[in-house]
Amino acid sequence: FNEDEVVMRQLQTSGVLDALRVSREGYPDRMIFETFSSQYIAVPGLKTAAELAPKPPKERVDTLLERLEVPKEKFRSGKTRVFFAAGVLDGLRAKRTAMQAKIATEIQRVGRGLVARAKAR
């Protein structure tokens, strides 16, 4: 073996070449299935945590992305990771933050109502 062949084999088996290929195809952002599903499975409004928990990670991520209304051409699922087109992951993070803020506001509204009613008695 010469040194170039050894280096190429190491790059192939470690997944570096696949990551470069996918990035060059226009999917620069990536996330491991388990990380993505743990961050987005509990997004308020999707009501999917109990339903999706028993599914395999890849299927869980594909279902979440469908429910988050991400077009199929904006992401690709690999063996262990999901790859996103430029800007998609930022949009998903913004959507998750907005949904969480909406729920936090609702919790505050209910809490303040309880306190106000308690004071009025």
N, C-alpha and C positions, 0 to 999 in steps of 0.2 A: 504494500500500500504506500502511496505517496501521501504527503501531508495534506494536499488539497482534497483528496478523496476522503480522508478521515474527517476533515473539517466539514465537508458537505454532508457526510453521513450523520455527524453529530447535529448539524443544523436541521436536517430532515427529521430525525427521531425526536428532537426536542420541540418540534412544532414551530420553530422560528420562521422557516420558509413559508409555511402555510399562513402564518400571521402576516408576513410581508405581502404575500400574494393577495390576501383578502383586503389588506389596507390599500394596496395599489388599485384594487377594483372599486374603491370608493367607500369602504366601510372602516373608517379609522378608529371608531370607538368600539370597545368590546367589554363584555362583562361575563363572568362565570355564571352559569345557570342558577346555582344556589344563591349567589349574591343578589342577582336580579330579582328572583322570586321572593326572597326574604324582604327586599326593599319595597316591592310593589304588590305583593299578595294581600297586604292589609290596607291598601289604598281605599279610603272611604268611598263608598258609592259603587264599588265593583261587587261587593258581597260575594266573594269567591274563596275566602280562606279555607273554609271547611270542605268545600267542593273540590278544590284543586290540591289540597295537601296530599292525598294519597296517589296522585298522578306522578309519573316519572318527570324528572326535572325539565327535560327538553319539551315535553308536551305541556307542562305547566307554564313555561315561559311563552310558548307559542299561543296558548289560550289567553294569557295575560295581555300579550301584545295585541291580539285581536280585540279584546275588550277595551283596551286603551286606544283603539282605533288607529293603530300604526299601520300604514299601508305595507303590504308584503314586499314591495320593491325597496323599502327603506331599511330592511334588516335581513340578515341571514343567520341561520342557526347552524353552528358547527357541531362537533362531537361533545364539547364540554362548555362552549361559550356561545353567546349571541353577539353578533357584530352589527353595528348600527351605522347608517349613512351619516355624513357630517350634519351636526345640529339636532339629530333626533333624540339623543340621550339628554341633551340640555332641555329640550322641549318636554320630555317625560318628567324630568326633575322639577321643572316649573309647574307642570300639571299636578304632580304629587304634592308639592308644597301648597299650591292653591287649595287642593282638596283637604289637606290637613288643616289649613288655616280656617276653612269653612266649618269644619267639625269643632275646632277649638272655640270659634266664635259662638257656635250653637251651645256648647257646654257652658261657656261663660254666661250666655243669655239665660239659660235654665237656672244656673246657680244664683245669678243676681235676682231672678224672679223669686226663687225660694227665700232668699234673704229679705227681700222687700216684703213679701207676704208675712214672714215671721215677725218682722218689725211692726207691721200694721195690726197684728193681733194684740 
